């Protein structure tokens, strides 16, 4: 049996970021792919859009393991890589361009989920600061930058409880981050992260939960701020931790069901994460969706996989096999077409 040629595609990081050591992540993934049976792996780093086609022409892979979250430091170009790979007729891991595009703007994601009947908090997109809260929203609300991830722009002041705090929070997003604000009804319940894995039928991995330690958050909203993710010296960082989510069977079934519906509504595939909040009645609401989420060994997705009995190499292998199955299906379809013609 001939080995499958796998092209690990990454984008050169052009700006310093606190959240990932890209070289270390790529090294981990290269090692995990190299551990897969009957696979020959090569890594290529892209700088510009044209590098995608050049890499495919040069290496002629059976599949591409796509890790590109930006091109030239521009996250808005993330959908370009799968779009080009589709045009080149090469299978790849992760989500397609349409899914990535719809998840670049939080308001678009929320609208798509709402239209599909997936429960989401009431929300509105604002392009200028306002002290008025449009119906049907009611205080408290959380104000998020529309086009950021990794909790960029989120701190304790992001939760607004009245007109003046709303005006300040929205104005800060618009002025400091140069983008609209998504104002979302704040649900003060448990925060559950649900990882989903597989194609064509995804499975729900054991959910995780963000535990907010009351000593650090006394009198403050339980919000996963930028500092709680990236500033190890901050009280927010020291006051949060990721744990396994303990839920009763009824709540667990609702959480799993909503996560699967969100995954389907956004046409996600292979892997992704759905973040939910539980209200006082235990009802889950989707507050964020992350297709093509971080696959480093210490990230939340890998932790969820370990709770399901998958080490990092096994997780990467499952994602790779999703693309290999599609490639085999495509090859069989092409062969059938040639015979029929």
C-alpha positions as CSV (number, residue, x, y, z in Angstrom):
1,X,0.0,0.0,0.0
2,X,1.4,3.4,-1.0
3,X,1.8,6.0,1.7
4,X,-0.5,9.0,1.7
5,X,1.2,12.3,1.0
6,X,0.2,14.8,3.6
7,X,1.0,18.5,3.3
8,X,1.0,20.3,6.6
9,X,0.2,23.9,5.7
10,X,0.8,26.8,8.1
11,X,0.9,30.5,7.7
12,X,3.9,32.6,8.7
13,X,3.1,34.7,11.8
14,X,3.8,38.3,11.0
15,X,2.9,39.8,14.4
16,X,3.6,38.8,18.0
17,X,0.7,37.1,19.7
18,X,0.5,36.0,23.3
19,X,-1.8,33.1,22.7
20,X,0.3,30.7,20.7
21,X,3.8,29.7,19.9
22,X,3.1,28.9,16.3
23,X,6.4,27.2,15.6
24,X,5.8,24.9,18.6
25,X,2.3,24.1,17.5
26,X,3.5,23.2,14.0
27,X,6.3,21.1,15.4
28,X,3.8,19.2,17.5
29,X,1.4,18.6,14.6
30,X,4.3,17.5,12.3
31,X,5.3,14.9,14.9
32,X,1.8,13.7,15.4
33,X,1.2,13.4,11.6
34,X,4.5,11.6,11.3
35,X,3.3,9.0,13.8
36,X,0.4,8.1,11.6
37,X,0.7,4.8,9.7
38,X,1.3,4.9,5.9
39,X,1.8,8.7,5.8
40,X,4.6,10.8,4.3
41,X,4.4,14.3,5.7
42,X,5.9,17.5,4.5
43,X,5.5,21.0,6.0
44,X,5.3,24.2,4.0
45,X,4.9,27.7,5.4
46,X,2.9,30.2,3.3
47,X,3.5,34.0,3.3
48,X,1.1,35.1,0.6
49,X,-1.9,33.8,-1.2
50,X,0.0,32.6,-4.2
51,X,2.1,30.2,-2.0
52,X,-0.9,27.9,-1.5
53,X,-1.1,26.9,-5.1
54,X,2.7,26.7,-5.5
55,X,2.9,24.4,-2.5
56,X,0.2,22.1,-3.9
57,X,1.8,22.0,-7.3
58,X,5.2,21.3,-5.9
59,X,4.3,18.5,-3.3
60,X,1.1,17.1,-5.0
61,X,-0.4,15.9,-1.7
62,X,-3.3,13.5,-1.3
63,X,-4.6,15.8,1.5
64,X,-3.6,19.0,3.1
65,X,-3.6,19.4,6.9
66,X,-4.6,23.1,7.1
67,X,-3.6,25.1,10.1
68,X,-3.8,28.6,8.5
69,X,-5.8,31.0,10.6
70,X,-4.6,34.1,8.7
71,X,-2.5,35.1,5.7
72,X,0.0,37.9,6.2
73,X,-1.4,38.5,9.6
74,X,-4.9,39.2,8.3
75,X,-7.4,36.9,9.9
76,X,-10.0,38.0,7.3
77,X,-8.1,36.0,4.7
78,X,-8.5,32.7,6.7
79,X,-11.3,31.4,4.3
80,X,-9.0,32.0,1.3
81,X,-6.9,28.9,1.9
82,X,-9.8,26.3,1.8
83,X,-11.3,28.2,-1.1
84,X,-8.1,27.8,-3.1
85,X,-7.8,24.2,-2.1
86,X,-11.3,23.5,-3.3
87,X,-10.5,25.1,-6.6
88,X,-7.4,23.0,-6.9
89,X,-9.3,19.8,-6.2
90,X,-7.3,18.9,-3.1
91,X,-9.0,17.6,0.0
92,X,-8.0,19.2,3.3
93,X,-8.7,19.0,7.0
94,X,-11.1,21.3,8.8
95,X,-13.9,23.6,7.8
96,X,-14.7,25.0,4.4
97,X,-14.5,28.6,3.3
98,X,-18.2,29.4,3.8
99,X,-18.2,28.2,7.4
100,X,-15.0,30.1,8.2
101,X,-16.4,33.3,6.6
102,X,-19.7,33.1,8.5
103,X,-17.7,32.8,11.8
104,X,-15.4,35.7,11.2
105,X,-18.1,38.1,12.4
106,X,-19.9,37.3,15.6
107,X,-23.1,38.9,14.5
108,X,-23.2,36.8,11.3
109,X,-22.6,33.7,13.4
110,X,-25.4,34.6,15.8
111,X,-27.8,35.4,13.0
112,X,-27.2,32.1,11.3
113,X,-27.7,30.1,14.5
114,X,-30.9,32.0,15.4
115,X,-32.3,31.4,11.9
116,X,-31.6,27.7,12.4
117,X,-33.5,27.6,15.7
118,X,-30.3,27.2,17.8
119,X,-30.8,29.0,21.1
120,X,-28.6,32.2,21.4
121,X,-28.8,35.2,23.7
122,X,-30.6,38.2,22.3
123,X,-28.1,40.5,20.7
124,X,-27.6,43.6,18.5
125,X,-24.7,44.9,16.4
126,X,-23.8,48.5,17.2
127,X,-21.6,50.8,15.0
128,X,-21.6,53.8,17.4
129,X,-21.7,54.2,21.1
130,X,-25.2,54.3,22.7
131,X,-26.8,54.5,26.1
132,X,-30.0,53.0,24.8
133,X,-30.5,49.3,24.8
134,X,-32.6,48.2,21.8
135,X,-35.5,45.8,22.4
136,X,-35.7,43.0,23.2
137,X,-32.4,43.2,25.1
138,X,-32.3,43.9,28.8
139,X,-29.5,44.6,31.2
140,X,-27.0,43.2,32.0
141,X,-25.4,42.7,28.6
142,X,-21.9,41.8,27.5
143,X,-20.2,43.9,24.9
144,X,-17.8,42.0,22.5
145,X,-15.7,43.1,19.6
146,X,-17.3,41.7,16.5
147,X,-14.2,40.4,14.7
148,X,-11.9,39.3,17.5
149,X,-11.2,35.9,19.1
150,X,-9.1,34.8,22.1
151,X,-11.1,37.2,24.3
152,X,-9.4,40.2,22.8
153,X,-11.2,43.3,24.1
154,X,-12.9,41.5,26.9
155,X,-12.5,42.6,30.6
156,X,-14.6,43.2,33.6
157,X,-15.9,46.4,32.1
158,X,-17.3,44.5,29.1
159,X,-20.5,43.7,31.2
160,X,-22.8,46.7,31.1
161,X,-25.5,47.1,33.7
162,X,-27.0,50.5,32.7
163,X,-26.9,53.1,30.0
164,X,-23.6,54.8,31.0
165,X,-21.7,51.6,31.3
166,X,-23.1,50.4,27.9
167,X,-22.0,53.7,26.3
168,X,-18.5,53.3,27.6
169,X,-18.1,49.6,26.7
170,X,-19.4,50.1,23.1
171,X,-17.4,53.2,22.6
172,X,-14.2,51.5,23.7
173,X,-14.6,48.7,21.2
174,X,-15.3,51.1,18.4
175,X,-12.5,53.5,19.2
176,X,-9.8,51.2,20.4
177,X,-10.4,48.2,18.1
178,X,-11.9,50.0,15.1
179,X,-14.8,47.6,14.6
180,X,-18.5,47.3,15.5
181,X,-19.6,45.8,18.9
182,X,-21.8,42.9,19.4
183,X,-24.0,43.6,22.4
184,X,-25.4,40.3,23.8
185,X,-27.6,39.6,26.8
186,X,-25.4,38.4,29.6
187,X,-26.2,34.9,31.0
188,X,-24.8,34.6,34.4
189,X,-24.6,30.8,34.5
190,X,-22.1,28.1,34.0
191,X,-19.8,28.3,30.9
192,X,-19.5,25.0,29.1
193,X,-17.1,24.3,26.2
194,X,-18.1,21.5,23.8
195,X,-15.6,20.0,21.4
196,X,-16.9,18.1,18.4
197,X,-14.9,15.7,16.3
198,X,-15.5,13.7,13.1
199,X,-16.8,13.5,9.6
200,X,-19.4,12.8,8.2
201,X,-21.0,12.3,11.6
202,X,-19.4,14.3,14.4
203,X,-19.3,13.0,18.0
204,X,-19.4,15.1,21.1
205,X,-16.3,14.8,23.3
206,X,-16.7,15.1,27.1
207,X,-17.4,18.8,27.7
208,X,-15.2,21.1,29.8
209,X,-16.3,23.9,32.0
210,X,-14.6,27.2,33.1
211,X,-14.5,27.3,36.9
212,X,-14.5,30.8,38.3
213,X,-13.0,30.9,41.8
214,X,-15.1,33.1,43.9
215,X,-12.2,34.6,45.8
216,X,-11.0,36.2,42.6
217,X,-14.4,37.1,41.1
218,X,-16.3,38.2,44.2
219,X,-18.8,40.8,43.2
220,X,-17.7,40.7,39.6
221,X,-19.3,39.0,36.6
222,X,-18.0,35.5,35.7
223,X,-16.4,36.4,32.4
224,X,-13.5,34.8,30.6
225,X,-11.5,37.9,30.0
226,X,-8.4,38.5,27.9
227,X,-6.3,38.5,31.1
228,X,-7.8,35.2,32.3
229,X,-6.5,33.6,29.2
230,X,-3.1,35.2,28.6
231,X,-1.8,37.1,31.7
232,X,-0.5,34.5,34.1
233,X,0.1,37.2,36.8
234,X,-3.4,38.5,36.8
235,X,-6.1,37.7,39.4
236,X,-8.4,36.7,36.5
237,X,-5.9,34.1,35.2
238,X,-5.3,32.7,38.7
239,X,-9.1,32.7,39.4
240,X,-10.1,30.6,36.5
241,X,-9.4,27.0,35.5
242,X,-10.7,24.5,33.0
243,X,-12.3,21.4,34.5
244,X,-14.5,18.5,33.3
245,X,-18.1,19.6,33.2
246,X,-20.3,17.6,35.6
247,X,-23.9,17.7,34.5
248,X,-27.0,15.6,35.2
249,X,-28.2,13.5,32.3
250,X,-31.0,15.8,31.3
251,X,-28.7,18.9,31.1
252,X,-26.0,16.9,29.4
253,X,-28.5,15.8,26.7
254,X,-29.6,19.4,26.1
255,X,-25.9,20.6,25.9
256,X,-25.0,17.9,23.5
257,X,-28.1,18.5,21.4
258,X,-27.5,22.2,21.1
259,X,-23.8,21.8,20.3
260,X,-24.6,19.3,17.5
261,X,-27.3,21.6,16.1
262,X,-24.9,24.6,16.1
263,X,-22.2,22.4,14.4
264,X,-24.8,21.5,11.7
265,X,-26.3,24.9,11.3
266,X,-22.9,26.4,10.4
267,X,-22.0,23.5,8.2
268,X,-18.9,22.7,10.3
269,X,-16.9,19.5,9.7
270,X,-14.0,17.5,11.2
271,X,-13.5,19.5,14.4
272,X,-14.7,22.6,16.2
273,X,-15.8,24.0,19.5
274,X,-19.1,25.4,20.7
275,X,-19.2,27.5,23.8
276,X,-22.4,27.7,25.8
277,X,-23.8,29.3,28.9
278,X,-26.5,27.7,31.1
279,X,-29.2,29.9,32.4
280,X,-30.9,29.6,35.8
281,X,-33.1,26.8,34.5
282,X,-30.3,24.8,33.0
283,X,-31.1,25.8,29.4
284,X,-28.0,26.1,27.1
285,X,-27.4,29.1,24.9
286,X,-24.6,29.3,22.3
287,X,-22.3,32.3,23.1
288,X,-19.4,31.5,20.7
289,X,-18.4,29.1,18.0
290,X,-14.8,28.3,17.0
291,X,-14.3,26.3,13.8
292,X,-10.7,25.1,13.2
293,X,-9.9,25.7,16.8
294,X,-6.4,25.5,18.4
295,X,-5.0,22.0,18.1
296,X,-2.0,22.4,20.3
297,X,-1.5,19.7,22.9
298,X,-2.3,22.0,25.8
299,X,-5.4,23.6,24.3
300,X,-9.0,23.0,25.4
301,X,-9.7,20.8,22.4
302,X,-6.9,18.4,23.1
303,X,-8.0,18.3,26.8
304,X,-11.4,17.3,25.7
305,X,-9.9,14.6,23.5
306,X,-7.9,13.2,26.4
307,X,-11.1,13.0,28.4
308,X,-12.4,10.8,25.6
309,X,-9.2,8.6,25.8
310,X,-7.4,10.2,22.8
311,X,-3.9,11.4,23.1
312,X,-2.6,14.2,20.9
313,X,-1.4,11.9,18.1
314,X,-4.7,10.0,18.1
315,X,-6.6,13.2,17.9
316,X,-4.6,14.5,15.0
317,X,-4.9,11.1,13.3
318,X,-8.7,11.2,13.6
319,X,-8.8,14.6,11.9
320,X,-6.5,13.5,9.2
321,X,-8.6,10.4,8.5
322,X,-11.7,12.7,7.9
323,X,-9.8,14.3,5.0
324,X,-8.4,11.0,3.7
325,X,-11.9,9.5,3.6
326,X,-13.2,12.4,1.5
327,X,-10.1,12.1,-0.8
328,X,-10.8,8.4,-1.3
329,X,-14.5,9.2,-2.0
330,X,-13.5,11.9,-4.5
331,X,-11.0,9.6,-6.2
332,X,-13.6,6.8,-6.5
333,X,-16.1,9.3,-7.9
334,X,-13.6,10.6,-10.5
335,X,-12.8,7.0,-11.5
336,X,-16.5,6.2,-11.9
337,X,-17.0,9.3,-14.0
338,X,-14.1,8.3,-16.3
339,X,-15.5,4.8,-16.8
340,X,-19.0,6.1,-17.5
341,X,-17.7,8.5,-20.1
